Amino acid sequence: MEPNEFAIAILAAGKGTRLKSKRAKVLHSIGGKPLLQHVVVAVLKVVPANQIYVVIGHQAEDVEKGVATSGLKFIRQEEQLGTGHAVQCLRGAVGKSENLLVLSGDVPLIRPETIQRLCDFHLAQRAAMTILTARPENPFGYGRILRVEPTGADVAAIIEQKALTPEQQNLGEINSGIYAFRTDALYRHIDALHSDNAHREYYLTDMAAILRAAGERVVALESGDATELLGANTIAEMMELDAAFRLRNAKRLMAEGVTIFRPETCVIDADVAVGADTIVEPFVQLLGKTRIGEDCRIRSYSVIQNSTLGNNVLVRNGCVIDEAAIEDSASIGPFAHLRPQSSIGREAHVGNFVETKKTRLGERSKANHLAYLGDASIGDGCNIGAGVITCNYDGVDKHPTQIGDGVFVGSNATLVAPVKLGYESYIAAASCITETVASGALALGRARQENKPGWVAKRKARKRKS
């Protein structure tokens, strides 16, 4: 597309009062992203960022930060007086563009293919205004499209629900609120908009009648998928959009070779990538920018966020993995918790109720039961026994634990950081280690056991006597 051929405006100034929320409408999320961010991502696949204008108003600074995409141009609509007024605010910014496409910041399912198709159709028809339309199952409440000829492109009128005659009740084609305009025609006539309505707002929809009255051509293009044009005015409708988006996302992954059992139970965010032949069981959450390799299995009730998994990784039931990296053929869980900056090596095992934080567990190393490993560097081929704890916090600062290759740490050992365990050293079970252990050494740090024969009988006798 030529630089001046199209500018694209995204209207994102409204409050969304029917949501009953303190947040601006376009900052509500589906699929792990704000509504507005979904629209921006779709539009960026059609035109570069410097051809995109976002009209902001309510909570303008928060909305601008929420998009977090460089190169976009933001236009303030200080008073929110309707969609027509929003486009009036753009006049000075987009005047050099031959055409202007206008869409809402709350249609997160819109596809870039549909945006491109609308632009191409608008150019081919040489129209002053092109309306993107759809035929939803239930068109009630939407403005209906009345075409000049049933099979023709030209639009005779947009008729609001309350103005439909009995003969027009069966009109099923609706106005989506997404339009393409020839810029000169739009701004030559936009001041004819009026606010003679219940909300005292200027509606961009009225441009269809204004342009037709001026002898300009108004046409319509029907979208093949009505769901991609849906917005939301309530939290319940927002969650319906979320479900539709996530199901579409799951279908995309399945088309790429991923098996997802019961996809309607899984929560998979927009930016998640999963390799072929990976299996995702029911009730899994894959969030943020998670990357999962091929031939993995993610078992039920696990939550993985902003993490990277290699190939052939097994995540057993009920694991929580956050900002962690797991290398090929490792196994995690069940019920393990990998906190940020955890790095699990190739063929390593992290087992039942093990928690890691800012820790590297080396290749083929194992921590299979009930351990806490924080601020630790653990070498290759190590065994970390049940109940082992790295005591990394002294109440003021965090301290590191360094464990060399081939170290055996016995069950219930306490490693008081800062401390180093040398290559192939052994730590006896139940030891409290506070000093460096040399390579190949055995360290014991526990009290000597003492047995007292007959102690139980004597105790019972004392109790009977008392």
MOFEN-V649851 format. One record per backbone hydrogen bond with DSSP energy under -0.5 kcal/mol. NH is the residue of the N-H (numbers start at 0). CO is the residue of the C=O. Records with the same first field share a line. If there is no record, write none. Layout:
BEGIN
NH->CO + CO
END
This chain:
BEGIN
4->1
5->1
6->98
7->50
8->100
9->52
10->8 + 102
11->9 + 54
18->15
19->16
24->14
26->23
27->24
29->32
32->29
34->27
35->25
37->33
38->34
39->35
40->36
41->37
42->38
43->39
44->40 + 41
45->42
46->42
50->47
51->48
52->7
53->72
54->9 + 52
55->53 + 74
56->11
57->12
59->56
62->58
63->59
64->60
65->61
66->62
67->63
71->68
72->51
74->53
76->55
77->75
80->78
83->201
84->201
85->81
86->82
87->83
88->84
89->85 + 86
90->87
92->89
93->89
94->90
96->93
97->3
98->4
99->180
100->6
101->178
102->8
104->10
106->103
109->106
113->110
114->110
115->111
116->112
117->113
118->114
119->115
120->116
121->117
122->118
123->119
124->120
125->121 + 122
126->121
127->216
128->216
129->179
130->218
131->177
132->130 + 220
133->173
138->136
141->138
143->158
144->172
145->143 + 156
146->144
147->153
151->148
154->217
155->145
156->145
158->143 + 156
159->157
162->159
163->159 + 160
167->164
168->164 + 165
170->167
173->133
174->142
175->131 + 173
177->131
178->101
179->129
180->99
181->127
182->97 + 180
185->181
186->182
187->183
188->184 + 185
189->185
191->188
192->189
196->194
199->196
201->80
202->193 + 200
205->202
206->203
207->204
209->205
210->206
211->207
212->208
213->209
214->211
215->210
218->128
219->152
220->130
222->132
227->224
228->225
229->226
237->233
238->234
239->235
240->236
241->237
242->238
243->239
244->240
245->241
246->242
247->243
248->244
249->245
250->246
251->247
252->248
253->249
254->250
255->251 + 252
256->253
257->252
258->277
259->257
260->258 + 279
262->259
264->261
265->262
266->283
267->265
268->266 + 285
269->30
271->268
272->289
274->291 + 292
276->256
277->274
278->295
279->258
280->278 + 297
283->280
284->301
285->266
286->284 + 303
289->286
290->306
291->272
292->308 + 309
294->275
296->312
297->278
298->296 + 314
300->281 + 282
301->298
302->318
303->284
304->320
305->286
307->323
308->290
309->325
311->293
313->329
314->296 + 312
315->313 + 331
317->299
318->315
319->335
320->302
321->337
322->304
324->341
325->307
326->343
328->310
329->326
330->347
331->313
332->349
333->316
334->316
336->353
337->319
338->336 + 355
340->322
341->338
342->358
343->324
344->342 + 360
346->327
347->344
348->364
349->330
350->366
351->367
352->333
353->350
354->370
355->336
356->372
357->339
359->375
360->342 + 358
361->377 + 378
363->345
364->361
365->381
366->348
367->383
369->351
371->387
372->354
373->371
374->356
376->400
377->359 + 375
378->402
380->362
381->378
382->406
383->365
384->382 + 408
386->368
387->384
388->412
389->371
390->388 + 414
391->389
393->396
398->391
400->374
401->418
402->376 + 400
403->420
405->379
406->403
407->424
408->382 + 406
409->407 + 426
411->385
412->409
413->430
414->388 + 412
415->413 + 432
416->390 + 414
417->399
418->399
420->401
421->419 + 436
423->404
424->421
425->440
426->407
427->425 + 442
429->410
430->427
431->444
432->413 + 430
433->431
436->419
437->435
439->422
440->437
442->425 + 440
452->450
454->451
457->453
458->454
459->455
460->456
461->457
462->458
463->459
464->460
465->461
END
